[in-house]
């Protein structure tokens, strides 16, 4: 399966339990297709849902990257669900880099993602 990443970012993000519920729904679609024998791996993306808070204040709770197989034809709908929530959304390639810089003796690390064209 080709990998994609949905990056949710901003000062405020939806509650993690809400995101887990959405991902769980799409897992059930995937399991249903596999159980019916209606499954071809090349018709799915392995979509990772990742979170980045953009303010300096750490948030309470744990946000870990989630992964879910999404049928290619359902990706726009899946993405639109996240676009309707708090924060910003970007569909990205799975690869990213971590540029670093040093200011006044302190090293800072950033994240650099490659946006996808939605395919």
Secondary structure, DSSP 8 states (H G I E B T S, - for coil): -EEEEEEEEESS---HHHHHHHHHHHHHHHHHHHHTT---GGGEEEEEEEEEE-SSS--SS----EEEEEEGGGHHHHHHHHHTSSSEEEEEEEEEE--EEEETTEEEE--EEEE----
